[in-house]
Amino acid sequence: MKLKVLGLGIGMGVVWGLMVFLATAIDILREGGMHLALLKFFYLGYDITWPGAVIGFGWAFLTALVAGVVLALIYNLFAAKA
């Protein structure tokens, strides 16, 4: 069985993007916690604000999209040999 490369990438991107967005939104609404502030070092422009949540979604989507595509390509490479 082969994986759909773009399908896995988009699926992972949406899930990870929503997780970062929702975690940031919860942090904003609760006015607490600075653990997410560490994402500033990985995602350019990210901050614990509403615009930062959107920027975080974009970066998280992009990084998970790339990770999903690479994962599917590697899986398909080994699945073809089995």
C-alpha positions as CSV (number, residue, x, y, z in Angstrom):
1,M,0.0,0.0,0.0
2,K,1.3,3.4,-1.0
3,L,0.5,6.6,0.8
4,K,-0.7,9.7,-1.0
5,V,2.2,12.1,-0.5
6,L,0.4,15.4,-0.7
7,G,-2.6,14.1,1.2
8,L,-0.5,13.1,4.2
9,G,1.4,16.4,4.1
10,I,-1.7,18.5,4.0
11,G,-3.4,16.4,6.7
12,M,-0.4,16.7,9.0
13,G,-0.1,20.4,8.2
14,V,-3.7,21.2,9.1
15,V,-3.6,19.2,12.3
16,W,-0.4,20.7,13.5
17,G,-1.4,24.2,12.4
18,L,-4.7,24.0,14.3
19,M,-2.9,22.7,17.4
20,V,-0.5,25.7,17.5
21,F,-3.3,28.1,16.8
22,L,-5.6,26.7,19.5
23,A,-2.8,26.4,22.0
24,T,-2.0,30.1,21.4
25,A,-5.6,31.1,21.6
26,I,-6.1,29.3,24.9
27,D,-2.9,31.0,26.2
28,I,-4.2,34.4,25.2
29,L,-7.6,33.9,26.7
30,R,-6.2,32.5,30.0
31,E,-3.6,35.2,30.1
32,G,-1.0,32.8,31.4
33,G,1.9,30.5,30.6
34,M,4.9,31.5,28.5
35,H,5.8,28.0,27.3
36,L,4.6,28.8,23.8
37,A,6.9,31.8,23.7
38,L,9.7,29.4,22.9
39,L,8.2,29.0,19.5
40,K,9.6,32.4,18.6
41,F,12.9,30.7,18.2
42,F,11.5,28.4,15.5
43,Y,8.7,30.4,13.8
44,L,9.7,33.8,12.6
45,G,7.2,36.5,13.6
46,Y,5.4,34.3,16.1
47,D,4.2,35.8,19.4
48,I,1.4,35.1,21.9
49,T,-1.1,37.5,20.2
50,W,-3.9,36.9,17.8
51,P,-1.8,37.9,14.8
52,G,0.9,35.6,16.2
53,A,-1.6,32.8,16.4
54,V,-2.2,33.2,12.6
55,I,1.5,33.4,11.9
56,G,2.1,30.3,14.1
57,F,-0.6,28.4,12.1
58,G,1.1,29.3,8.9
59,W,4.6,28.2,10.0
60,A,3.2,25.1,11.7
61,F,1.3,24.1,8.6
62,L,4.3,24.6,6.4
63,T,6.7,22.6,8.6
64,A,4.2,19.7,9.1
65,L,3.4,19.7,5.4
66,V,7.1,19.2,4.6
67,A,7.5,16.6,7.3
68,G,4.4,14.7,6.0
69,V,5.6,14.8,2.4
70,V,9.1,13.5,3.4
71,L,7.6,10.8,5.6
72,A,5.2,9.6,2.9
73,L,8.1,9.6,0.3
74,I,10.3,7.5,2.6
75,Y,7.4,5.2,3.5
76,N,6.6,4.7,-0.2
77,L,10.2,4.0,-1.0
78,F,10.4,1.2,1.5
79,A,6.9,-0.1,0.7
80,A,7.8,-0.5,-2.9
81,K,10.7,-2.8,-2.0
82,A,8.7,-5.1,0.2
